[in-house]
Each structure stands twice: as C-alpha cells, then as structure tokens.
Amino acid sequence: MSVRIRTAQQEDTAQLRSLMLEYIVDFYKSPHPEDEKLKALISVLLKRERGIQFVAEHGEELKGFATLYFTYSTTRVAEITVMNDLYVAEDSRGTAVAEGLFNACKEYSVKNGYASMLWETADNNKRAQRFYEKMGGKQGNFLTYSI
C-alpha cells in the first residue's frame, strides 16, 4: 500500500471529519460531538498556530490522521508537543500508516525545536502500547487524571 503522509489541508475537511468521528465515537465510544465544535477544531488545526494535523493519504482517500498540539513544559522550561491523537482506519491497520504518521509528528517536533513530544493511550489499548514501544517510546512515571 503506497501512502503519502502530509499536513492536512482545507480540502481534507470532509474526510478528516469522518475519520475523526470514527475515532471519537466508534473507537473510543465517546459521545458524538456537536458538528460546529468539530468544524471549529479542524479549523483551528488547519491554521497551524496551536496545533497541526498530519494525514495519511492512499489515492484520493484519507486512511488516518495524527494531531500535535503545541504547549509548554515548566519542568523542561521549554515548548513541547503533545501527540493527542494517532488514528488509522481499520482497513489500514497493520500497514505502515501508523509509523508514517508517528514519524511525521516526531520529525516536526525535532525540526521545529520542541524539547520533547509526549503522548498517551488508553491503559487497555495494548496494540497501541506495543506500537509505541516499537517506535522507541518509554512509559513515563506520571499518572494521568482528568476532571
């Protein structure tokens, strides 16, 4: 499978919206977001000021996406990226799509001088954990909480 990894563009919005809904609703079983909120998020990411999205394209079809958000680390006294999402459509899992998306995020972070790239995955997502270990990731010492 020949896949091209690139930054998301305005013309990707419809397909990106569909992939993001698969990720949010089908994969993570989260509530369906309001259409306007999802549109607004995609619009923010297309501006590349607070974050950036990479997409995996096979022919004319998007097969996955990864999202980096830009933030700071007080303990590192530096800017960092957070890879908040890495999603591959079910029919493309087990191919090089995930590696391509991950590497695009990593390369972007390095090239743009970020101190580190952080990410998280669900504790029961063993497939993702194996993938991240294969990519050189190490499980951190911090527990994640939310409210």
N, C-alpha and C positions, 0 to 999 in steps of 0.2 A: 504494500500500500504506500503510494507516494503522497506524503503530507507536507504541506507548507505551513510553517509557523510564522506568524506576523502579528503586528499590533492590530487591534480591532479598529474598524473604520465605520463611518456613518452608514454606509450601505449594508453593513452586517447586522444592523439593529434588529430586524425581524427574526433572523435565525438565532442571534445571540439571546434574544428574549425567550425564544422557545427552549434553547439549551439551559438557560438559567432557571426556567420554570421546571424542567426535568430535574435539575439539581436540587432546587429548593423543595418542590412538592413531592416528586416521585422518589428521589434518592434519600433525602433527609426527612421526609414526611412532615415538613413544616407547613403551616397554613399558606394558602395561595395569597401572595402579596397583592396589594392594590395595583392596578395597571399603571396609574400615574406615578406611583412611587418607584416601580421597577423602571419605567421610562426615564425618570429623573436620575436614578442611579446610573443607568447606562450613559446618559448624557454627561454626567459628572466625570465618568471614567474616560469617555471619548475626548475630553478636554485635556487629560493627562497632567493635571495640576495636583490633584490629591491622591491619584492612583492611576493605574494603567491596566488594560486588559490585553492579553495575547489570545489569539485564536489559532486553532489547527484547522486547516482547510484541505479537503480532498476533493479535487474537481471544483465544483461550484458549491459544495456542501460543507458547513462547519461541523467538525467532529469533536470539538472540545474547546475549553477556554481555561485560562488561569488569570487570577486577579491579584495584583500587587497594590497595597496601599502604602503611602508614604507617611512616616511618623518619626518620633524621636525616642531615644533610649536615654534616660537620665544616667543610668549606671555606666553607659558607654560614652556619655556626653557627645552623642553623635546622632545623625539621622540614620534610620534603618528602614527596611521594607518589611512588610508583613504579607506573605502569600496567604491570602484569606481563602482562596478557592483554587482548586485544580480539579476540573471535571472533564471526563471523557465519556462520550456517548457509548452506550452498552455495546453496540456493534463494532466499536473500535478499541475496546479494552484488550490488553494483552499485545498491542502493537506498540510502535514507537511514539505514539501520540503523547502519552504522559511524559515520557522522557524529554521530548521536544519542548513541551510547554514548561516543564520544570527548568530545563536548561535555559530557556528564553528568560525566565524570571531571574535566575541566578546570574546570567550574563548581564542583564540590565542592571541589577543591583551592583555588581562589581564595576561595570563600565561607568556608572554614574556616581561612584564613590561612597556608596552606603556602607556603613560599618558592618552590617550583617543583614541576613534575610531570615526571618522567623516564620514558622507556620505551625499549625496544629491540625489534628484529625480526631475523629471520634475514637474513644477508647475501644470500641468494638469493631472498628474498621481495620481488621487485621491485614487485608490486602493492601490498603494504603500504607500501613506501618511497614510492611515488608518492602514496598516500593521505596519509601523514604530512606530506609536503611540501605537499600541497594544504591541509592543516589548519594550516599555518604552522610546522610543526616544522623544525628545523635539525639536520643531522647533527653530532654532537659530536666532540670531539677525542680522546676516550678509546676505547681498545680494550677489549673485554670478554673476560675469561678465566674459565674455570671449572675446578674440580677435583673 
